[in-house]
Amino acid sequence: MTRPMLEARGLTLHFGAIPALVDVTIDVAEGEVVAIVGESGSGKTTLLRVLSGLMPPDAGTVRWLGEDVHAMGEAARRRLLRTDWGFVHQNPRDGLRLNVSAGGNVGERLMAIGARHYGNIRGEALSWLAKVEIDATRIDDLPRTFSGGMQQRLQIARTLVTHPKLVFMDEPTGGLDVSVQARLLDLIRSLSRELGLSVLIVTHDIAAARLLADRILVMRRGRVVEQGLTDRVLDDPQHPYTQLLVSSVLAA
Ligand SMILES: Nc1ncnc2c1ncn2[C@@H]1O[C@H](COP(=O)(O)OP(=O)(O)OP(=O)(O)O)[C@@H](O)[C@H]1O
């Protein structure tokens, strides 16, 4: 088996007396979609922040292609966030510049990695707007005039235009209407397959995890209580907490 791209071992982090992460170990392989599920406060967002190098753990290591993410300098980590990695936030305000045009939002990520030719940048932005189903006539509009679903699709275009290898997604469909969520999930699924992306997605939506993920990690109170292939975890949950999560969805 090839070595995982992202390898985290024994991650532990406390906020005062609160154990946000306790001995968490996780791998993400090339082209793999991994979902982190669990109730509010279980440590999902903290795990994403530690894995992406935004927050150092009290103990444990995170390696990207073998390199220790928390030992590399700030400049190297920032470069990773512009190149190999992408981040899709729950709130489009955190992932977009709302006072810059839609085309500008996509184009400036290309400029950040050295693109300079205006015609090529605009052409690439148009192609990405089409991929995320935003009409070309909206290229010069500001994202704050877009619906919530459109803003998220634009955030995805802005993230993927630089061809990252791994995309961290934190509740990307949170706060959207159910029909808008379904369309966005379909888009994430088709783009991640088409591009062979690795995705690490945090969600409390079991149905979203089932649709997207190859593997699922279930978190509770900072610990991974169960992990495995999506169908196995959801169809035959072993841990009582996973059984409760799955049955609460079935009963809803
Ligand atoms: N900056 C912080 N300072 C203090 N405590 C924090 C901080 N960030 C998170 N916590 C605590 O750590 C625990 C894990 O929080 P985290 O946000 O990772 O959970 P989550 O599973 O992502 O929850 P949600 O689904 O509500 O976003 C919680 O008890 C939370 O209150």
PDBQT file of the ligand as one rigid body, heavy atoms in Angstrom, charges set to zero:
ROOT
HETATM    1  N1  LIG A 301     -10.551  28.401  21.474  1.00  0.00    +0.000 N 
HETATM    2  C1  LIG A 301     -11.144  27.603  22.383  1.00  0.00    +0.000 A 
HETATM    3  N2  LIG A 301     -11.035  27.892  23.707  1.00  0.00    +0.000 NA
HETATM    4  C2  LIG A 301     -11.592  27.077  24.636  1.00  0.00    +0.000 A 
HETATM    5  N3  LIG A 301     -12.289  25.966  24.354  1.00  0.00    +0.000 NA
HETATM    6  C3  LIG A 301     -12.441  25.634  23.069  1.00  0.00    +0.000 A 
HETATM    7  C4  LIG A 301     -11.888  26.447  22.002  1.00  0.00    +0.000 A 
HETATM    8  N4  LIG A 301     -12.190  25.864  20.815  1.00  0.00    +0.000 NA
HETATM    9  C5  LIG A 301     -12.909  24.752  21.118  1.00  0.00    +0.000 A 
HETATM   10  N5  LIG A 301     -13.066  24.610  22.466  1.00  0.00    +0.000 N 
HETATM   11  C6  LIG A 301     -13.756  23.496  23.154  1.00  0.00    +0.000 C 
HETATM   12  O1  LIG A 301     -13.185  22.278  22.670  1.00  0.00    +0.000 OA
HETATM   13  C7  LIG A 301     -14.190  21.294  22.462  1.00  0.00    +0.000 C 
HETATM   14  C8  LIG A 301     -14.195  20.855  21.012  1.00  0.00    +0.000 C 
HETATM   15  O2  LIG A 301     -14.651  21.954  20.210  1.00  0.00    +0.000 OA
HETATM   16  P1  LIG A 301     -14.798  21.870  18.620  1.00  0.00    +0.000 P 
HETATM   17  O3  LIG A 301     -15.203  23.217  18.125  1.00  0.00    +0.000 OA
HETATM   18  O4  LIG A 301     -13.580  21.273  18.055  1.00  0.00    +0.000 OA
HETATM   19  O5  LIG A 301     -15.995  20.848  18.440  1.00  0.00    +0.000 OA
HETATM   20  P2  LIG A 301     -16.878  20.522  17.152  1.00  0.00    +0.000 P 
HETATM   21  O6  LIG A 301     -17.083  19.043  17.173  1.00  0.00    +0.000 OA
HETATM   22  O7  LIG A 301     -16.239  21.100  15.956  1.00  0.00    +0.000 OA
HETATM   23  O8  LIG A 301     -18.225  21.273  17.483  1.00  0.00    +0.000 OA
HETATM   24  P3  LIG A 301     -19.270  21.990  16.453  1.00  0.00    +0.000 P 
HETATM   25  O9  LIG A 301     -19.884  20.878  15.647  1.00  0.00    +0.000 OA
HETATM   26  O10 LIG A 301     -20.242  22.649  17.366  1.00  0.00    +0.000 OA
HETATM   27  O11 LIG A 301     -18.475  22.964  15.635  1.00  0.00    +0.000 OA
HETATM   28  C9  LIG A 301     -15.501  21.930  22.908  1.00  0.00    +0.000 C 
HETATM   29  O12 LIG A 301     -15.734  21.555  24.249  1.00  0.00    +0.000 OA
HETATM   30  C10 LIG A 301     -15.248  23.408  22.801  1.00  0.00    +0.000 C 
HETATM   31  O13 LIG A 301     -16.036  24.128  23.720  1.00  0.00    +0.000 OA
ENDROOT
TORSDOF 0
